């Protein structure tokens, strides 16, 4: 599966979340650490859903960038 993620600067660290998986969040001292922590959180989250017999949310979010004049 492939989920879109968002990584944001949060004070002295970075926070990350997956829009298609509400409540699935992680933090890290670096972007790379936040991404690695979120990968683990997503895997744990999906395993928990499967264990509970709940459906796995489909990956529907899309990420695009736009350029604007400053």
C-alpha positions in Angstrom: 0.0 0.0 0.0 1.1 3.5 -0.6 -0.2 6.4 1.6 0.4 10.1 1.2 2.0 11.7 4.2 2.5 15.2 5.4 5.7 16.3 7.3 5.7 19.6 9.1 8.2 21.6 11.1 7.0 21.7 14.7 9.2 23.9 16.8 12.3 21.9 17.5 11.2 18.8 15.7 9.1 17.5 12.9 5.6 16.0 13.0 4.1 13.7 10.4 0.7 12.3 9.6 -1.2 10.4 7.0 -4.4 12.1 5.9 -6.1 8.8 5.0 -5.4 7.4 8.4 -6.9 9.8 11.0 -5.1 9.7 14.3 -2.0 8.0 12.9 0.8 10.5 13.7 4.5 10.5 14.6 7.3 12.9 15.4 11.1 13.0 15.0 14.1 15.2 15.4 14.7 15.1 11.7 12.5 14.7 8.6 14.0 11.3 8.1 13.2 10.2 11.6 9.7 11.5 11.5 9.1 9.6 8.2 10.6 6.4 9.7 8.5 6.7 12.9 5.3 7.3 10.8 6.1 4.3 8.7 6.2 2.2 11.9 3.0 3.9 13.1 1.1 3.1 9.9 2.2 -0.5 9.9 1.1 -0.8 13.6 -2.2 1.0 12.8 -3.0 -1.3 9.9 -2.1 -4.4 11.8 -4.4 -3.3 14.6 -7.3 -2.7 12.2 -6.8 -6.2 10.6 -6.6 -7.8 14.1 -9.9 -6.1 15.0 -11.5 -7.2 11.7 -11.9 -3.6 10.6 -11.5 -2.5 7.0 -8.2 -0.9 5.8 -8.9 2.6 4.6 -8.0 3.1 1.0 -5.3 5.5 0.0 -7.2 8.3 -1.6 -5.3 11.4 -0.8 -3.2 13.0 -3.5 -0.3 15.4 -3.2 0.5 18.1 -5.6 2.5 21.3 -5.5 1.6 24.6 -7.1 3.8 27.6 -7.7 2.6 31.1 -6.9 4.2 34.5 -7.3 5.5 35.8 -4.0 
